Amino acid sequence: MSTPAPVRLASADIWRGLVMFLMMAEVFHLGQMAKVFPDSDVWKFLGYHQSHAEWRGCTLHDLIQPSFSFLVGVALPFSLASRAALGQSVLRLAAHALWRSLILIGLGIFLRSTHAGRTNFTFEDTLTQIGLGYPLLWLLGRSTRAVQVVGFAAILVSYFAFFAAWPLPPDDFDWKAVGVSDSWRHPEGFAAHWDKNSNPAWAFDVRLLNEFPREKPFTHNGGGYATLSFIPTLATMILGLLAGGFLRTETTDVRRFAALVLSGIVLLGVGHLLDATGVCPSVKRIWTPAWVLVSGGWCLLIFALLFGIVDGLGWQRWGFFFRVIGTNSIVAYVGSHLIEDFLISTFRIHLGNGVFGTFGPEYAPVVRGAMVMSVYWLILLWMYRRRIFIRV
């Protein structure tokens, strides 16, 4: 027997909150704790998964951005259905999608400029990447599932071909000039087409970003991130769109769960195979097609687990902590970039410089992080209780 399509996914709110919590948890500086306790496997493990893979590979922290992007796609079918029920015109819906895109792009640039001497026109921030692809996602959201699948595949194939056709750097290429050290482990063979700051996305940014006013000419991004990653990020959002659309169909929760799990396993397998064979390395920093599949596979499996527990079995109370964060995800995201220094200064002013060393100086990062996190969550709880939800 089929069951009605859910009106709103509690699991999506909880997962969104979990993702934002992982971002906010940077205030614990677990990598610093790993250095303080170099012999501790626990701190090493936590520190590793609170950092990004240097190039190929995947940590828990690497899954934050694809999860957030995936959830944008998941939410869109529900949003479109809700607005259609209110009788909003196509023109109004299109204007809202465009406005949301511009706001997200502007917020991303703003956050990347907070510690700069002038506006830092750069487009690799998560919000900016989502904003750049959102109008196309909205158009696909109004299309059939077949069109969405074709769009997903077309992005992966064309982006793969774009990198594969780009000429490899010459033997005398100045790697240091683009921020690549002598100790860098360069991909070998065909995988070299996806090396750091020598690929077409890097070349595009050298051309594009120098068209904007800058403190100094742009030569490279230190982490290898690129503007054009918004294209494969759109593929990640389309994957979420497909998942969200499927969950709105009239079928049983068991079939929904099984389909998400099976799809996740298939994408993970294909993505890892492409990486292992060197056909296309899995690199989050330039969002390679293999990374779309690997991270998308993880997203589907995580979503399946949470959907089964929260929406299927109805076990929601355990996720209240994360739901408070997830229902105000934009506030959580922006605040995670802005609030830490302010709260630390406030604690020092009112509680004294030694407050963070209560359990010894070596634990100061964790104590400081716990205090910042607690205050920030209480602010979000206050907003939640008063139903103050900031949405774009």
C-alpha positions as CSV (number, residue, x, y, z in Angstrom):
1,M,0.0,0.0,0.0
2,S,1.3,3.5,-0.9
3,T,1.5,6.2,1.7
4,P,0.9,9.9,1.1
5,A,3.9,12.1,0.1
6,P,5.2,14.0,3.1
7,V,4.3,17.7,3.3
8,R,7.5,18.6,5.0
9,L,10.5,16.5,5.9
10,A,11.6,16.7,9.6
11,S,14.6,14.7,8.6
12,A,15.8,17.5,6.3
13,D,15.6,20.1,9.0
14,I,17.5,17.8,11.4
15,W,20.2,17.0,8.8
16,R,20.5,20.7,7.8
17,G,21.0,21.4,11.5
18,L,23.6,18.6,11.8
19,V,25.5,20.0,8.8
20,M,25.5,23.5,10.3
21,F,26.5,22.2,13.7
22,L,29.6,20.6,12.0
23,M,30.4,24.0,10.5
24,M,29.8,25.8,13.8
25,A,31.9,23.2,15.6
26,E,35.0,24.6,14.0
27,V,35.1,26.8,17.2
28,F,36.4,23.7,19.0
29,H,39.6,23.8,16.9
30,L,40.1,20.1,17.1
31,G,43.1,20.2,14.8
32,Q,44.8,22.3,17.4
33,M,43.9,19.7,20.1
34,A,45.5,17.0,17.9
35,K,48.8,19.0,18.0
36,V,48.6,19.5,21.8
37,F,48.1,15.7,22.2
38,P,50.1,14.2,19.3
39,D,50.0,10.7,20.8
40,S,46.2,10.6,21.1
41,D,44.5,8.7,18.3
42,V,41.1,10.2,19.4
43,W,42.3,13.8,18.9
44,K,44.0,12.8,15.7
45,F,40.8,11.3,14.3
46,L,38.7,14.3,15.4
47,G,41.2,16.8,14.1
48,Y,41.4,15.0,10.7
49,H,37.7,15.0,10.2
50,Q,37.4,18.6,11.1
51,S,39.8,19.5,8.2
52,H,39.5,19.2,4.5
53,A,41.4,16.6,2.5
54,E,44.5,18.1,1.0
55,W,43.3,17.2,-2.5
56,R,42.0,13.7,-3.2
57,G,39.9,11.9,-0.6
58,C,37.1,12.7,1.8
59,T,36.7,13.7,5.4
60,L,33.6,14.4,7.4
61,H,34.2,18.1,7.0
62,D,34.4,17.7,3.3
63,L,30.7,16.5,3.3
64,I,29.4,19.8,4.8
65,Q,29.2,21.7,1.5
66,P,27.8,18.9,-0.6
67,S,25.2,18.1,2.1
68,F,24.1,21.8,2.3
69,S,23.9,21.9,-1.6
70,F,22.1,18.6,-1.7
71,L,19.5,19.8,0.8
72,V,18.8,22.9,-1.3
73,G,17.7,20.5,-4.1
74,V,15.7,18.3,-1.7
75,A,13.7,21.4,-0.4
76,L,12.9,22.8,-3.8
77,P,10.0,20.4,-4.8
78,F,8.3,21.0,-1.5
79,S,8.8,24.8,-1.8
80,L,7.4,24.8,-5.4
81,A,4.4,22.8,-4.3
82,S,3.8,25.1,-1.3
83,R,4.0,28.2,-3.4
84,A,1.8,26.7,-6.1
85,A,-0.8,25.9,-3.5
86,L,-0.8,29.6,-2.6
87,G,-1.6,30.5,-6.2
88,Q,1.7,32.4,-6.9
89,S,2.2,33.1,-10.6
90,V,5.2,31.7,-12.6
91,L,6.5,35.3,-12.9
92,R,6.5,35.8,-9.2
93,L,8.1,32.4,-8.6
94,A,10.9,33.2,-11.2
95,A,11.5,36.6,-9.6
96,H,11.8,35.0,-6.2
97,A,14.3,32.4,-7.5
98,L,16.4,35.2,-9.1
99,W,16.3,37.3,-6.0
100,R,17.3,34.3,-3.8
101,S,20.2,33.7,-6.2
102,L,21.5,37.3,-5.9
103,I,21.1,37.3,-2.1
104,L,23.1,34.1,-1.8
105,I,25.9,35.4,-4.1
106,G,26.0,38.7,-2.2
107,L,26.2,37.0,1.2
108,G,29.0,34.7,0.0
109,I,31.1,37.7,-1.2
110,F,30.3,39.6,2.0
111,L,31.5,36.7,4.2
112,R,34.7,36.3,2.1
113,S,35.4,40.0,2.6
114,T,35.0,40.3,6.3
115,H,38.8,40.2,6.9
116,A,39.9,41.9,3.7
117,G,40.8,45.6,3.2
118,R,38.1,45.9,0.5
119,T,35.4,43.9,-1.2
120,N,36.9,40.5,-2.1
121,F,35.2,39.5,-5.3
122,T,35.5,35.7,-5.1
123,F,32.9,33.1,-5.8
124,E,34.0,29.8,-4.2
125,D,32.0,30.3,-1.0
126,T,29.2,27.7,-0.4
127,L,26.5,30.3,-0.6
128,T,27.8,31.9,-3.7
129,Q,28.2,28.5,-5.4
130,I,24.6,27.7,-4.6
131,G,23.4,31.1,-5.7
132,L,25.2,30.9,-9.1
133,G,23.4,27.6,-9.9
134,Y,20.1,28.2,-8.3
135,P,18.2,29.8,-11.2
136,L,19.0,26.7,-13.4
137,L,18.0,24.4,-10.5
138,W,14.7,26.3,-10.3
139,L,14.1,25.8,-14.0
140,L,14.9,22.1,-13.7
141,G,12.6,21.9,-10.6
142,R,9.7,22.8,-12.9
143,S,10.7,20.1,-15.4
144,T,10.1,16.4,-15.6
145,R,12.2,13.9,-13.8
146,A,13.6,12.7,-17.1
147,V,14.9,16.2,-17.9
148,Q,16.4,16.4,-14.5
149,V,18.3,13.1,-15.0
150,V,19.5,14.2,-18.4
151,G,20.7,17.6,-16.9
152,F,22.6,15.8,-14.2
153,A,24.3,13.4,-16.6
154,A,25.1,16.2,-19.1
155,I,26.8,18.3,-16.4
156,L,29.0,15.4,-15.3
157,V,30.0,14.4,-18.9
158,S,30.6,17.9,-20.2
159,Y,32.6,19.0,-17.1
160,F,34.7,15.8,-17.3
161,A,35.4,16.5,-21.0
162,F,36.2,20.1,-20.3
163,F,39.0,19.1,-17.9
164,A,40.2,16.1,-19.9
165,A,40.6,18.2,-23.1
166,W,42.6,20.9,-21.3
167,P,46.3,20.7,-22.1
168,L,48.6,19.6,-19.3
169,P,51.1,22.2,-18.0
170,P,54.5,22.3,-19.7
171,D,57.6,20.9,-18.1
172,D,58.8,24.4,-17.2
173,F,55.5,25.4,-15.5
174,D,56.1,27.6,-12.5
175,W,54.3,25.7,-9.8
176,K,55.4,28.0,-7.0
177,A,53.9,31.0,-8.7
178,V,50.5,29.4,-8.4
179,G,50.9,28.3,-4.7
180,V,52.0,24.7,-5.3
181,S,55.0,23.7,-3.2
182,D,57.8,21.3,-4.2
183,S,56.4,18.7,-1.7
184,W,53.1,18.6,-3.5
185,R,52.0,15.1,-4.6
186,H,51.0,15.7,-8.2
187,P,48.4,13.3,-9.7
188,E,50.0,11.0,-12.3
189,G,48.9,9.9,-15.7
190,F,45.5,11.0,-17.0
191,A,44.5,12.2,-13.5
192,A,47.0,15.0,-13.9
193,H,44.3,16.9,-15.8
194,W,42.8,17.6,-12.4
195,D,45.9,18.9,-10.7
196,K,45.9,21.9,-8.4
197,N,46.0,25.4,-10.0
198,S,46.9,24.2,-13.5
199,N,43.4,23.2,-14.7
200,P,40.8,25.1,-16.8
201,A,38.8,26.2,-13.8
202,W,42.0,27.9,-12.4
203,A,42.7,29.5,-15.8
204,F,39.1,30.8,-15.9
205,D,39.5,32.5,-12.5
206,V,42.8,34.1,-13.5
207,R,40.9,35.7,-16.3
208,L,37.6,36.5,-14.5
209,L,38.7,37.6,-11.1
210,N,41.2,40.1,-12.4
211,E,38.3,41.9,-14.1
212,F,37.2,43.0,-10.6
213,P,39.0,45.6,-8.4
214,R,41.5,43.8,-6.2
215,E,44.2,44.7,-3.7
216,K,46.7,42.7,-5.9
217,P,46.4,40.7,-9.1
218,F,44.8,37.3,-8.7
219,T,47.2,34.4,-9.5
220,H,45.6,31.5,-7.7
221,N,43.4,30.3,-4.8
222,G,45.5,28.9,-2.0
223,G,43.2,25.9,-1.6
224,G,42.7,25.4,-5.3
225,Y,39.0,26.3,-5.1
226,A,37.4,27.7,-8.3
227,T,34.4,29.6,-9.4
228,L,33.4,27.1,-12.1
229,S,32.8,24.5,-9.4
230,F,29.3,25.9,-9.2
231,I,28.6,23.9,-12.4
232,P,29.2,20.4,-10.8
233,T,27.7,21.8,-7.5
234,L,24.5,22.3,-9.5
235,A,24.7,18.5,-10.3
236,T,24.8,17.8,-6.6
237,M,21.7,20.1,-6.1
238,I,20.0,18.2,-9.0
239,L,20.7,15.0,-7.2
240,G,18.9,16.4,-4.1
241,L,16.1,17.7,-6.4
242,L,15.6,14.1,-7.7
243,A,15.6,12.7,-4.1
244,G,13.1,15.4,-2.9
245,G,10.9,14.8,-5.9
246,F,10.9,11.1,-5.4
247,L,10.0,11.4,-1.7
248,R,6.9,13.4,-2.8
249,T,5.6,10.4,-4.9
250,E,2.8,8.1,-3.6
251,T,4.8,5.1,-2.4
252,T,5.7,3.4,0.8
253,D,8.4,4.7,3.2
254,V,10.1,1.3,2.9
255,R,10.4,1.8,-0.9
256,R,11.6,5.4,-0.4
257,F,14.3,4.2,2.0
258,A,15.4,1.3,-0.2
259,A,15.6,3.5,-3.3
260,L,17.8,6.1,-1.5
261,V,20.1,3.4,-0.1
262,L,20.5,1.6,-3.4
263,S,21.1,4.9,-5.3
264,G,23.7,5.9,-2.7
265,I,25.6,2.6,-2.9
266,V,25.7,2.8,-6.7
267,L,27.0,6.4,-6.8
268,L,29.6,5.6,-4.2
269,G,30.8,2.6,-6.1
270,V,31.1,4.4,-9.4
271,G,32.7,7.4,-7.9
272,H,35.4,5.4,-6.1
273,L,36.0,3.3,-9.2
274,L,36.6,6.4,-11.3
275,D,39.0,7.7,-8.6
276,A,40.9,4.4,-8.1
277,T,41.4,3.9,-11.9
278,G,42.6,7.5,-12.4
279,V,39.9,8.2,-15.0
280,C,38.7,11.0,-12.8
281,P,40.0,11.7,-9.3
282,S,37.6,12.5,-6.5
283,V,38.6,16.1,-5.5
284,K,36.2,18.2,-3.4
285,R,38.2,21.4,-3.9
286,I,37.4,21.5,-7.7
287,W,34.3,19.4,-7.4
288,T,35.2,16.8,-10.0
289,P,32.5,14.6,-11.5
290,A,33.8,11.7,-9.4
291,W,33.4,13.9,-6.3
292,V,29.8,14.6,-7.3
293,L,29.2,10.8,-7.3
294,V,31.1,10.0,-4.1
295,S,29.7,12.9,-2.0
296,G,26.3,12.4,-3.6
297,G,26.4,8.7,-2.6
298,W,27.1,9.7,1.0
299,C,24.4,12.3,0.9
300,L,21.8,9.7,-0.2
301,L,22.9,7.2,2.4
302,I,22.8,9.8,5.2
303,F,19.4,11.1,4.0
304,A,18.1,7.5,3.8
305,L,19.2,6.9,7.4
306,L,17.6,10.1,8.8
307,F,14.5,9.7,6.7
308,G,14.0,6.2,7.9
309,I,14.5,7.1,11.6
310,V,12.8,10.5,11.7
311,D,10.1,10.5,9.1
312,G,9.6,6.7,8.7
313,L,9.7,5.6,12.4
314,G,8.7,9.0,13.8
315,W,11.6,9.3,16.1
316,Q,12.2,13.0,16.1
317,R,12.8,14.1,19.7
318,W,16.4,13.1,19.7
319,G,17.1,15.6,16.9
320,F,15.6,18.7,18.6
321,F,19.1,20.2,19.2
322,F,19.9,20.0,15.5
323,R,16.4,21.0,14.4
324,V,16.8,24.3,16.3
325,I,19.9,25.0,14.1
326,G,18.4,23.6,10.9
327,T,15.3,25.8,10.9
328,N,17.6,28.9,10.8
329,S,20.4,27.5,8.7
330,I,21.2,30.8,7.0
331,V,21.6,32.5,10.4
332,A,23.7,29.6,11.6
333,Y,25.9,29.7,8.5
334,V,26.5,33.5,8.6
335,G,26.9,33.5,12.3
336,S,29.5,30.7,12.2
337,H,31.7,33.2,10.2
338,L,31.1,36.2,12.3
339,I,30.2,35.5,15.9
340,E,33.2,33.6,17.3
341,D,35.6,36.6,17.8
342,F,32.8,38.8,19.2
343,L,31.8,36.2,21.8
344,I,35.4,35.4,22.8
345,S,36.1,39.1,23.4
346,T,32.9,39.4,25.4
347,F,33.8,36.4,27.6
348,R,37.3,37.8,28.3
349,I,35.9,41.2,29.2
350,H,33.3,39.9,31.7
351,L,34.9,36.7,32.9
352,G,38.6,37.4,32.7
353,N,41.4,36.2,30.5
354,G,41.8,32.9,32.5
355,V,38.3,31.7,32.0
356,F,39.2,29.4,29.1
357,G,42.0,27.7,31.1
358,T,39.7,26.4,33.8
359,F,40.6,22.8,33.1
360,G,44.2,23.5,32.1
361,P,45.7,25.6,29.2
362,E,45.8,22.5,26.9
363,Y,42.0,22.3,27.0
364,A,41.4,26.0,26.4
365,P,40.3,25.5,22.7
366,V,37.6,23.0,23.7
367,V,36.4,25.1,26.7
368,R,36.3,28.2,24.6
369,G,34.5,26.4,21.8
370,A,31.9,25.0,24.2
371,M,31.2,28.4,25.6
372,V,30.8,30.0,22.1
373,M,28.7,27.1,20.9
374,S,26.4,27.2,23.9
375,V,25.6,30.9,23.6
376,Y,25.1,30.6,19.8
377,W,22.7,27.7,20.2
378,L,20.8,29.5,22.9
379,I,20.3,32.5,20.5
380,L,19.0,30.1,17.9
381,L,16.7,28.5,20.5
382,W,15.3,31.9,21.4
383,M,14.6,32.5,17.7
384,Y,13.0,29.0,17.3
385,R,10.8,29.5,20.4
386,R,9.5,32.8,19.0
387,R,9.2,31.4,15.5
388,I,11.6,33.8,14.1
389,F,12.9,32.1,10.9
390,I,15.2,34.0,8.6
391,R,14.9,32.5,5.1
392,V,16.1,33.7,1.7
